[in-house]
Amino acid sequence: MIPVCAAVILRSGKILLARRRPGLRHAGMWEFPGGRVEPEETPAAALIRELREELGIEAVVGAEFARCRHAYDFGEIELIALLVPSFTGDLKLIDHDQFAWVEARRLLEYDLAPADIPIAKALAAHRRRDRYRGTHPRRFSEKYKELGGDPAATAKAKARGSTPAGAHLPVMLDEVIEALEPLAGAAVLDCTLGWGGHAAELARRAGPQGSVVGLDRDGEELARTGQRLQDLGLKVALRQSDYADARKVLAGLGLAGVDALLADLGASSMQLDRPERGMSLKADGPLDLRMDRSQGRTAADWLAQATQSEIADALARFGEEPDAAKIAAGLIALAACGRAPKTTRELVAAVAAAKGLGPGRLRKKDAFSPHPAARTFQALRIVVNDEHGALRTLLEDLPDLVHAGGRAVLLTFHAGEEALVEDALRAQAGVGLWRAAPTAALRPSPEEVRANPRARSARLWRVVRV
C-alpha cells in the first residue's frame, strides 16, 4: 500500500482546494494538495516537501486529521490528511490550474478526486460553534471551539500540548499496535472503543480480511464514534456493552475468541470534557460520573446514601486520597445540613474546604499539575461504575477470549488498576495460560506526554496466549 499525504490548509475558517491541470490523472478534479510519502519519510515531512514543490509555499504542519484508503488501477493508497494551520509565501499554479478557499460544509459541492471524498465528508460533518452573547463566552461549549469540531482549534490545542476538548488522543498508539502485531486478517476486540483512535488503526491494519469489534458502555459516545469511523470508510462492529460482558458479546457474534484484544481502561476525554456528563473539573455540571447515563446511581445519589466510613474507604482505596477521612467528614457534615453536593463545582468546593485550600489554590498551573479534587472524582467514578468489579471479570475471562498464539494489551492509569492487572496476569502465566509473566509495564515516551499530558499515567501490559 502506497502512503500519500494530503493538506487540509486552513485560512479564515476556510479550506484550500486545488484543481488538477490538464495532462495529469484526474485532470479537472479538485483535491487537497499533497503527494507520496517516500521511504523513511514521515507524513508531515513529506507534506512540507510536497507543498513546497507543488504550491511554492512553506507550510506549518499540525495534527493528523484523518486517514482513508482508496484503490486505484496501480494499487491501493492510504491517504493521510494533515492540518496546515498556517503557511508563508504566495500560492503558485504548478500542478494545478485553479485554487479555491471553501467553507467546510461546501466541500462536497466540488468535483473531488475519489480518494479525497472521505476526507471532505469528515470535514463537512464538522460544525462551527454557535455564537455567544456579549464579549466573552460564558458556557464551556462556547469557550472550547474544538468541542464543535473546529479543525483549526483542534490543531491549535494539540500544538500547545493540550488534549483537544471533546476529543481523545489514542494513548501509546504505536506501542499498542506493535504489541498486537501481526494484525493482517486478524479478529480484533477493542473492549473500550471511546473516540475510536485505537480501533481505527486496528481496522486499517486488520484489512478487509480481518474484523474489529468495538465495545463501549457509553451509548452517547458510541453513536458519535460509529459515525466518525463510517466517515473514514472503516468497518467496525459496534456493541454497547461493558467489557465484563465481552464473552457474551463475542458469542452473540459467533466468535469463539479473537487474535488480538485491547482494553484501554479509565474515562475518556470526551466524557471528561462534557460538563453535562458530570465528570469535569473544569466546568460545573450535575454530579453524575456514570459511564452509561441510562442506568445506575449517580455519584450524588451514592454520596447521599453512603456512610462516612464508606466514603472514606472508597476515597482511600480507589483514589489513594491522603485526606480521605477529612473529606468524608466534610461531606457528611454538609449532608446533615441539607447541603450535600449535587454538582461538580459543589464537590470541588467541599474537597477544597476539607483540605483547607482557598479558591486560588484550585487553579492548575499547567496541564501536568494534578487537581486537588482529581483523586476524589476518580474514586467516586470507580464506585459508581463498579470499574474494579468489571475489570476483575474481564481478567478472569481474558484467557478464554484470546485464541492460542493471540495477544492481549491492557492500558492502566492508576495504581488500583495496575495491581489488579499485574496480579491476574502473573497468576495466569504461572499456570501456563500466557507465554510468560509480564515484565514491568511500558510507559509513554516523554514526547507523547508533552503532546498529550493525559497520557502521563498510562502503563501498558502485554501478554501472548499459549
N, C-alpha and C positions, 0 to 999 in steps of 0.2 A: 504494500500500500504506500502511495506517494504522499508525504506530508506537504501541505500547501498552507501558507499563511494569508490572511485577509485583514484589511484595516477598516475598523469602524472609526472613521475620522470625525471628530465632533467639533462643532463651532456654533456658538449661539443657539444651542438647542437643536441643531440640525446635523444631518449625517451626509457625508460626501458619497455620491455615486459617480462613476466614470463610465462612458460608453466606449466599447471596443471599436477601434478604427477598422476600415476595410482591409482585407487581407489576413486578418487574424481569426482564430477559432472564435465562434460566437460573435462575429462582427455585427455591430449594430445593437448588441445587447448591453445592458447596464450591469455593472459589477461593483463589489467592494475591492479596491485595488490591492494588489499583493502578488505573491508568486511562490515558487517552490522553495521548500526548506532543504538546503543542501546537507549532506552528511556532516556530523559533528557541529551543526549549527542549531542554536536554539530558535524557536519561532519568533521571539522578539528581535533577535539579531538579524534573522532573515528578513523580517518586515522592515527594519530600518534600512537595510541594504536595498530591498526591492523598491521602497518608496523614493529612495534617493535616485535610483536608476530609472524608475518608471514615471515619477512625477517631479523630480528635481527638488524635493523638499527634505529637510532634516526633521525627523519625527521624534516625539517623545512617546514611547510606547508604554501603555499602562497595563491593566489587568486583562487576563483572558476572559472573553465574554461567553463564548460558546464553541462547540465543535460539532461537526456533522460529517457524514460520509456520502460520497457520490461515485457512481460507476460510469466511466467513460469507455470508449472502444479501446483505449490504450491501457486501461486498468483502473483500479479503484483509488480514489484520493481521500484523504482525511483533511477537511478544511478547518483550520484553527483561526477563529476570529478574535482579534485583539483590539482593545480600545486604544485610541490615539487621542488623548485629551488636548494636545497642542502640537504645533509644528512651526518651523521657521522657513522662510523662503517663499517664492511665488510658485504656484502650481503651473506646470508646463504640460502641453499636449505632446506626448511622445508616443505611447501605445494607445492613446485614446483620441477621439475627435470632439468630445464634449464633456463638461463637468456639470453637476447639479447638486445644490445643497437642499436636502429633502427632509421634511419632518418625518419622524419615525413611523407615524400612523399612515403615511402616504407611500412608503417604500414599495408596497406590493402593487401600486398602480403602474410601476415601471416594468418594462420587459426585461426581466433579470436573467442572467446566466443561471442555468439549472442548479448548480452547486450552491449558489448564493441564496436561493429561495428560503431554506430553513433558517438561515441567519436573519434574513429580513423578517420572517414571521416572528421570530423571538423578539426582535427589536420592536416590531409593530405592536406586539402584545403589551409592551410597557406603556404606562400611562403617566403623564406628568402630574405632579402633585397639585392638589386643589389650592387655590389662592386663599390667603387668610386676611382677616380684617386687621386694620391698624398697621403699625410699622414693624412689629415684631411678632413672630409666631408664638402661639400660646400652647397649642396641643403638640404632643410628641410626634404625631404623624406629619405635622407641618414643619417641625424642626429638622427631621431627617428625610431629605428628599429621596434617598435610596430606598426607603420603605415603599415608595410608589414606583420603583423600578427605573429611576433616572440613571442611565448608564454613566453619565459624566460624574454624578455624585458618588456612584459606586466606585468608580476609578479613583476619585479623589480620596475617599475613605481608605481604600487599600493603600494608596500612596503615602498616607500619613501614618500607616501602621495600625489601623483600626479595622475591626471586622465590620463590614457594611451592615447598618441596621436592617433587620428583617431578612438577612441572608445568612448563609452558613458556609464557611470555607472548610472543605474536607480536610480533616486533620491527618497529617503524616501519610498523604495520599501515595507518594512514591514508595514508602516503606510497606504500606498495606499491599499494594499491587505486587511488589517483589516477593512478599511473604506468601501470597496466594498463587503465584505463577506455578505451572503453566495454566492459562485460562482459556485458550482457544478451544471452543466446543464444550466448555465446562458447564455443569449445572451449578449455579451460584445462589446462595441465600444471603441477603443483606437484612439482618434482624432489626435494624434501626434505620429506616430509609432517610428520614429527615429531609433535608434540602435536595438530596439525590446526588450529591457530588461524588461520593464513592461509587454509588450504583451506576452512574453514567459511565464512568471509566471502566467499571467491571463489565458493563454491557458491551462497550466498544471492544474490549479485549476478548470477551467470550465469542463475539461474532455471530453471524446468522445461524451457525450450527449449535451454539450454546443457548442457555436460558438463564434468566435472572429473575428471582422472586424477591420482592421488597416488602417488608413488614413495618408498620408503624401504628402505635396506639392512637395517634392524633389524627382523626379523620379530617380535620380542617386543613392541616398542612399536607396531608396525603393527597388531597384533591389538587392543591396548587402544584405539588411536585409532579404528580401524574401528568398535568398539562405541560409542565416545563419539559419533561422527558419526551413527551409526544412531539412537542415543537422541535426537539433536537433529532427527531427521527429514530429514537431508541425504544426498543421493546422491553418493557419490564412488567412482569405480572405483579400487581399491587394488591395487598390484603391489609385491611385494618385489623391489627392483632397485636397483642402483647407477645414479646419473644418467648414468654413462658409457654405459649401455645404453638411454638414453631413446629413441633412434631405433628400436631393435629392439622396445621395448615398444609404441610408437605403431603400428608396422607390424603387430604382432600384434593390435591393436585395430581395424585397418582405417583408421587415421588417417594421412594424408599429412603432417600438421603441425597446429599449434594457433594460435589467435588471441592467446593470452597465455601467457607462460611465466615461472615464478618459481623461482629457486634460492636458498634460504636456506642458506648454506654453514656448515660447522662442526658441533660437537657440540651436542646438545640438553640442556636442563635435566634431562629425565627420566633420561638416561644419567649425567649428572654427579652427580645426587643419589641414585643407587642404588649403594651400595658394592660390591655383587656384580658390577657391570659393570667394576670396576677402573679407573674414571676419577676417582674422588672424592679431593679434597684434604682433605675434612672428616673422613672416617672410613676405617678400614682395610678393605682388600679385596684380592682377587687382582690382581696387576699384569697386567691384560688389555688394556684400551684398544681392543678391536676393536668396530667398529660392528655387525658380524654375528658373533656368538659361535659360529656353526655352522661357520666355516671360517677358514683362515689362521692365522698365527703370533700368539701373544700378545706383548705388549711384553717380558715376562720372557724368552720364548724368543728374541726378537730380540737383546736385550742379552747373552744368554748366548753368542750366536754371533758378534756383531759385534766388530770390532777397535776399538782405542782411537781411531784416526783416523776410522773410520766413525761412531762415536758422536759425536765432537767435531764432525765435519762436519754431521751431522744436527741437533745442538742449535744450531749457529750458523746453518745455512741455514733451518731450519723453525721454530726458536723464537727466533732472534735473541738467544740467550743469551750475555751478555758473558763468563761464566765457563765457556764450553763446554769448553775444554781441561782446566781443573781438575776439572770434574765427570766428564769422560770418564776421566781418570787415576784418580780415586777409585773409579769403578765397576769399572774393570779390576783395580785392586788388591783390591777386595772379591771379585771373581770368582776371582782367583788364590788367595784364602784359603778358597774354597768358600762365600762369604757373599754371592753375587750377589743383588740384590734380587728377591724373589718376590712381595712385597705392596706396595701403595701406600704404606703407612707406612714400609716399609724404604727405598723410593726417596726419599721426602721426607727421611728421616734422612740418606741418602747425599748428597743435594744440599746439605742444611744443613751437613754436615761439610765438604764441598768449598768452601763459601762462608765457612766459619769462623763460622757462626751457632749460638748456643745455642738451647735449646728455647723460651725466652721470645720470641725474635725471629721465631718461625714463626707466631705468632698475628696474624691480620689485625685491624687497628684498626677497620675498618668494611667495608661491602660494596664500597667503591670502591678499597680498598687491594689491590695485587697480591700474590699469594702468592709467596714466593721460588722455589718449585718449579713454578710455573704454566707457565713457558716450556719447561721440560724435559718436562712432561707433554704440552704441545701438540705439541712436536717429535716425540715418540715416537708419539703418536696419528696424526699425519700420515704417518709412516713405515709404521706397522703397517697402515694402511688405504689406503696409496697415494693419499692425497687429492689431491695435486697431479697425479698421472697421470690420475685420473678427471676432474679439473676441466679439464685440457688437452683431453681427448676431448670433454667437453661443449661447450667453447668452439669446437672445430673443427666440431662438428655443429650448433651453435646456429643459423646462418643457414638450414639445411635443416629445422630443427624448427619454425620460425615462418613462418606464411603472410605473403604480401605485405600490408603495412599492419598486421601484428601487432606486438605489443610484448613485450619481454623485460626482466625485472628480476632483478638478482643482488645479494645481500647478502653482503658480505665482512666478516671480523672480524680480520684481521691483515695485515701488510704483504705477506707472500708471496702471499696470495690476491689482494690489491689489484693487485699488479704483473701477475700473470697475466691478470686480467680486463681491466684497463685496456689493456695491450699488445694483447691479442687484439681487443678491440672497436675500438680505434683503427685497427689494421691492416685489419680487415674494412670499417670505414667508409671507409677510404682507397681501397678498390677498389669502392665503391658498393653494399655489401651492406646498410648501415644508413643511415638518412636523414641522420645527422650524427654525427661523432665525439663520444663522451660528454664532457661538461664535468666539472668536479670533482664527485666523488661527494657525495650528500646525507648529512648527519649527523643523528642523532636529536636531538630537541629537548631542552633542559635538563629540562623537565618529565618527559619519558619516562625520561631517565636517572635522575632521582630516584626514579621509581616502579619502575623495573626496571634496577638497576645493570648487569646483564649485557648491556644494550643499548649500553653506553658506547662500545665499539669498533666498532660497526656502521657500514658505509658502503654506501649504496645507489647502484647503477649502473643506468641505464635507457637503452634504445635502441628505435628503431622501424624495422621491416623495410621496405626499399624495395619 
